[in-house]
Amino acid sequence: MLQPNHRAWVEIDLDAIVANVRTLKQLLHPATALMAVVKADAYGHGAVAVAAATIEGGASWLGVATIDEGIELRQNGITVPILVLGATTAAAEAQALKEYRLQPTISNLGEAELCQRVGTLAVHLKLDTGMSRLGMDWRQGAGFIQKVQELSQLQLVGLYSHLATADEEDASFVRVQHARFEQIVSQFRSDFPYFHLCNTAGMLLDPSMHYTMVRVGLGIYGYAPAPHLQGLVPLQPALTVKARISQIKTIPPGTGVSYGHRFRSHTTTPIAVVTIGYADGLPRGLSNQVQFRLHDQLVPQVGTITMDQCMVDITAVPQAQVGDIVTVMDNAQNWAHILHTIPWEVLCGFKQRLPRLLRQRNKNLSPPVSKIKR
């Protein structure tokens, strides 16, 4: 619950998460599973609550980056299959995978042999088809799979790869990666229950790449991964950042505001101090470039954003008072555009000293109608 001493916080609309998953599932064949990627504390939204919401929406798998992230979900009662997308490099990690019923990504024989030593373990093999990150080179994929099949303790559950350019307008390399992956899949179609290639962008781009599972991250949080993919499905951003006004003052013309005086008032200007700064995840690079919302009016942020506070010009809201709530951000794409970055980075940037306020109203949401036909 929101407490009177909360100076700033993050609100998570779990209904939006549920609705986004249901909307995205409309694009899939009924037999195709949806894995909700909840790594990095569910992109800053709160992994446990978001995981439960995605399952309510129809996700049947979860994806995390680290073993610790998977353990957190298990310790909070999450029972669906969980894939660890990162590497396993130590015996203690392999033992933890088994203890907490987590499924590792195996990219080489060393990892496979490490997992073999802990006993029966369900695993996913990863091929590098062009990302040049984790994964066995696809050209060695067939031999790699055959050697892992010889390890009696490993149960082959999934074979997957990761698209490097699915969010680019030029889809030519996506087709290259798809063809490389399909070349291996065609040889081992009966050996794995699950084949998965698509991230959110790939899922929106081409249904022929859905295989038997898709891995959806950004989409479940309410964003299309690229401008040319926006509007294909009606997604709802789930995260909003809010803060309170702690002081209001009126400054005369020509007065400098904040460090470096990078803003000076042109007229007599009412200024509100807002209790959030770059230590909370409000990027300093947004200084003098962003607008907040106060009493349903947009108000410009002025002066350099400081560690714990920032200032706004409240000329448009003369009724503002100390304690009023300011909506600092309700769409990460806007900030990403200003900062020349991506919404993933913006969402992951809000620090844990901001409490997460969870909201959920309707347990029986129906998703809006998609513009994409399956």
C-alpha positions in Angstrom: 0.0 0.0 0.0 1.1 3.6 -0.7 2.3 5.1 2.6 2.3 8.9 3.4 6.1 8.9 3.6 6.5 7.5 0.1 8.2 10.4 -1.7 8.3 8.5 -5.1 7.3 5.1 -6.3 6.6 2.9 -9.3 3.0 1.7 -10.0 2.5 -1.6 -11.8 -0.8 -2.2 -13.5 -1.1 -6.0 -13.3 -4.3 -5.9 -15.3 -2.3 -4.5 -18.2 0.2 -7.4 -18.0 -2.7 -9.9 -18.0 -4.3 -8.2 -21.0 -1.1 -7.9 -23.0 -0.4 -11.6 -22.6 -3.9 -12.5 -23.7 -3.6 -10.1 -26.6 -0.3 -11.6 -27.8 -1.6 -15.2 -27.4 -4.3 -14.3 -30.0 -1.4 -14.3 -32.5 -0.4 -17.9 -31.7 -1.6 -21.3 -32.8 -3.4 -22.9 -29.8 -0.6 -25.5 -29.6 2.2 -22.8 -29.4 3.3 -22.0 -25.9 4.1 -18.5 -24.7 7.2 -18.0 -22.5 7.0 -14.7 -20.5 10.5 -13.3 -20.0 10.6 -11.9 -16.5 14.4 -11.5 -16.1 15.9 -8.3 -14.5 13.0 -8.2 -12.0 10.5 -8.4 -14.9 12.2 -5.4 -16.5 11.8 -3.5 -13.3 8.1 -4.3 -12.8 8.6 -6.9 -10.0 9.3 -10.5 -11.0 7.0 -12.4 -8.7 3.9 -10.4 -9.2 4.4 -10.1 -13.0 5.1 -13.8 -13.3 1.8 -14.6 -11.6 0.0 -12.1 -13.8 1.5 -13.5 -17.0 0.4 -17.0 -15.9 -3.1 -15.7 -15.3 -3.0 -14.3 -18.8 -2.0 -17.6 -20.4 1.8 -17.8 -20.3 2.8 -21.4 -19.6 6.6 -20.9 -19.3 8.8 -18.2 -17.7 12.3 -17.1 -18.8 14.9 -15.6 -16.4 18.5 -14.6 -16.9 20.1 -16.1 -13.8 19.6 -19.0 -11.4 19.0 -16.6 -8.5 16.1 -15.1 -10.5 14.6 -18.5 -10.9 15.1 -19.4 -7.3 13.2 -16.3 -6.2 10.2 -17.4 -8.3 10.2 -20.9 -6.9 10.5 -19.6 -3.4 7.4 -17.6 -4.0 5.2 -20.4 -5.2 5.7 -20.3 -8.9 5.5 -23.8 -10.3 5.5 -23.5 -14.1 8.6 -24.5 -16.1 11.4 -21.8 -15.9 14.2 -21.5 -18.4 17.4 -19.9 -17.3 18.6 -18.0 -20.4 22.2 -17.4 -19.0 25.1 -19.8 -18.9 25.8 -22.4 -16.3 29.6 -22.5 -15.4 30.0 -24.0 -12.0 29.0 -27.2 -10.2 27.1 -25.4 -7.5 25.0 -23.7 -10.2 24.1 -27.0 -11.7 23.1 -28.4 -8.4 20.9 -25.4 -7.7 19.2 -25.9 -11.1 18.3 -29.4 -10.1 17.2 -28.5 -6.6 14.9 -25.8 -7.8 13.6 -27.5 -10.9 15.1 -24.9 -13.3 15.9 -25.7 -16.9 19.3 -24.5 -18.1 20.5 -23.2 -21.4 23.3 -25.4 -22.7 25.6 -23.8 -25.3 28.6 -26.2 -25.3 29.6 -29.6 -24.3 31.3 -28.4 -21.1 28.0 -27.1 -19.8 26.3 -30.3 -20.8 28.8 -32.4 -18.9 28.6 -30.2 -15.9 24.8 -30.6 -15.8 25.1 -34.4 -16.5 27.0 -34.8 -13.2 24.0 -33.7 -11.0 21.6 -36.3 -12.3 18.5 -36.1 -14.3 17.9 -32.6 -15.6 15.7 -31.1 -18.3 17.7 -28.8 -20.6 17.4 -26.5 -23.6 20.2 -26.4 -26.2 21.0 -23.1 -27.8 22.4 -22.5 -31.3 24.1 -19.3 -32.4 22.5 -18.5 -35.8 23.9 -14.9 -36.0 23.7 -13.2 -32.6 27.3 -14.0 -31.8 26.4 -14.3 -28.1 25.6 -17.6 -26.2 25.1 -20.7 -28.3 26.8 -23.3 -30.3 27.7 -22.3 -33.9 24.7 -23.5 -35.9 27.1 -25.1 -38.4 28.2 -27.4 -35.7 24.6 -27.8 -34.4 23.9 -31.3 -35.6 27.0 -32.8 -34.1 26.5 -30.9 -30.9 23.0 -32.2 -30.5 24.0 -35.8 -31.2 26.8 -35.6 -28.5 24.4 -34.2 -25.9 21.9 -37.0 -26.7 24.6 -39.4 -25.6 24.5 -37.9 -22.0 21.9 -40.2 -20.3 21.0 -37.8 -17.5 20.0 -34.9 -19.7 16.4 -34.6 -21.0 16.2 -32.6 -24.2 13.2 -30.3 -23.8 14.0 -27.4 -26.1 16.2 -26.2 -29.0 16.4 -22.5 -29.5 18.2 -19.5 -31.0 17.9 -15.8 -30.7 17.2 -13.2 -33.4 19.7 -10.3 -33.6 17.9 -7.9 -35.9 14.1 -8.6 -35.7 13.4 -5.1 -34.6 15.1 -3.6 -37.7 13.0 -2.6 -40.7 15.3 -4.6 -42.9 14.2 -8.2 -42.2 16.8 -9.9 -44.5 19.0 -11.2 -41.8 16.0 -12.4 -39.8 15.3 -14.6 -42.8 18.9 -15.8 -42.8 18.7 -16.8 -39.1 15.4 -18.5 -39.6 16.8 -20.5 -42.5 19.8 -21.5 -40.4 17.7 -22.6 -37.5 15.2 -24.4 -39.7 18.1 -26.4 -41.2 18.9 -27.9 -37.8 15.2 -28.2 -36.7 14.4 -30.2 -39.8 16.9 -32.9 -38.8 15.7 -33.2 -35.2 12.0 -32.3 -35.3 11.1 -35.4 -33.3 13.8 -35.0 -30.7 12.6 -31.9 -28.9 9.1 -31.0 -27.6 9.9 -27.3 -27.9 11.6 -25.2 -30.6 11.7 -21.5 -30.0 13.3 -18.6 -32.0 11.0 -15.6 -31.6 11.3 -12.7 -29.3 8.5 -10.1 -29.3 9.7 -8.5 -32.6 10.0 -11.9 -34.3 6.6 -13.0 -33.0 5.0 -9.9 -34.5 7.0 -10.1 -37.7 6.4 -13.6 -39.0 4.0 -16.4 -37.7 6.1 -19.0 -39.6 8.8 -18.5 -37.0 6.6 -19.2 -34.0 7.4 -22.9 -33.9 6.1 -24.6 -30.7 7.0 -21.7 -28.3 7.8 -18.0 -28.4 9.7 -16.0 -25.8 8.0 -12.6 -25.2 9.6 -9.9 -23.1 8.9 -6.3 -24.0 5.5 -7.0 -25.4 4.1 -8.2 -22.1 5.1 -4.9 -20.5 3.1 -3.0 -23.1 5.5 -1.9 -25.9 6.2 -2.8 -29.5 10.0 -3.3 -29.9 10.3 -0.9 -32.9 8.3 2.0 -34.5 7.4 0.0 -37.6 5.8 -2.7 -35.3 3.7 -0.3 -33.3 0.0 -0.5 -33.6 -0.1 -4.1 -34.9 -1.5 -5.2 -31.5 -3.0 -3.0 -28.9 -0.6 -3.2 -25.9 -0.9 -1.3 -22.7 2.2 0.1 -20.8 2.1 -1.3 -17.3 4.6 0.8 -15.5 4.1 4.4 -14.2 6.5 6.4 -12.1 5.1 9.0 -9.6 6.5 11.4 -7.1 5.3 14.1 -4.7 5.8 17.9 -4.6 7.9 18.8 -1.5 8.1 22.6 -1.9 6.7 25.4 -4.1 8.4 28.7 -4.6 8.2 31.6 -7.1 11.4 32.9 -8.6 11.9 36.2 -10.4 13.0 36.6 -14.0 16.6 35.7 -14.7 16.9 33.3 -11.8 19.0 30.2 -12.4 17.7 26.8 -11.4 19.7 23.8 -10.1 23.3 22.8 -10.7 25.1 24.8 -13.5 22.1 27.1 -13.9 21.3 25.4 -17.2 17.8 26.9 -17.0 17.0 30.5 -16.2 13.5 31.9 -15.8 12.4 34.4 -18.4 9.5 35.6 -16.3 8.2 35.3 -12.7 7.9 31.6 -12.5 6.3 29.2 -9.9 8.7 26.3 -9.4 7.8 23.0 -7.7 10.5 20.7 -6.2 9.6 17.0 -7.1 11.0 14.2 -4.9 12.8 12.1 -7.5 16.2 12.2 -9.1 18.8 10.2 -11.0 19.5 8.0 -8.0 16.0 6.7 -8.5 16.3 6.1 -12.2 15.3 9.5 -13.6 18.2 10.0 -16.1 20.1 13.2 -15.7 20.3 13.3 -19.5 16.6 14.2 -19.5 17.3 17.6 -17.8 15.3 20.4 -19.5 13.9 17.9 -22.1 11.0 16.2 -20.5 7.5 17.0 -19.3 5.6 15.5 -16.3 1.9 15.4 -15.6 0.3 17.3 -12.8 -3.5 17.6 -12.3 -3.8 16.4 -15.9 -1.6 19.2 -17.3 1.8 18.8 -18.8 4.5 20.7 -16.9 8.1 21.1 -18.1 11.0 19.8 -16.0 13.5 22.7 -15.6 17.1 22.8 -14.5 19.5 19.9 -14.0 18.0 16.8 -12.5 19.8 16.1 -9.2 20.4 12.9 -7.3 17.2 12.9 -5.3 15.1 15.8 -6.6 14.2 17.8 -9.7 12.2 20.9 -10.5 9.2 21.6 -12.7 7.7 24.8 -13.9 4.1 24.8 -12.6 2.8 28.0 -14.4 0.1 25.9 -16.0 -1.2 24.5 -12.7 -1.6 27.4 -10.2 -3.6 25.2 -7.9 -0.7 22.9 -7.2 0.2 22.3 -3.6 2.9 20.6 -1.5 2.1 16.9 -1.4 0.5 16.7 -4.8 1.3 13.7 -6.9 3.3 14.2 -10.2 3.3 11.5 -12.9 6.9 11.5 -13.9 6.6 8.8 -16.6 3.9 6.6 -18.1 5.5 5.7 -21.4 9.1 4.6 -21.6 9.2 5.0 -25.3 9.0 8.8 -24.9 12.1 8.9 -22.7 13.9 6.4 -25.0 13.4 8.7 -27.9 14.8 11.7 -26.1 17.8 9.7 -24.7 18.5 7.9 -28.1 18.2 4.6 -26.3 15.6 1.8 -26.1 12.6 1.3 -23.8 14.2 -1.8 -22.3 17.0 0.3 -20.7 14.5 2.9 -19.4 12.3 0.3 -17.8 15.2 -1.5 -16.2 16.6 1.7 -14.8 14.3 2.4 -11.9 16.1 1.6 -8.7 14.8 -0.6 -5.9 14.6 2.3 -3.5 11.4 3.2 -5.3 8.6 1.0 -3.8 6.5 -0.9 -6.3 2.8 -0.3 -5.9 0.8 -3.2 -7.5 -2.6 -2.6 -8.9 -5.0 -5.3 -10.1 -8.8 -4.8 -10.5 -10.3 -7.1 -13.0 -9.5 -10.9 -12.9 -11.5 -11.6 -16.1 -10.2 -9.3 -18.7 -10.9 -9.8 -22.4 -8.1 -8.7 -24.7 -8.7 -6.0 -27.4 -8.8 -7.2 -31.0 -5.5 -7.6 -32.8 -4.9 -6.2 -36.3 -2.8 -9.3 -37.1 -4.5 -12.5 -38.4 -3.0 -15.8 -37.3 
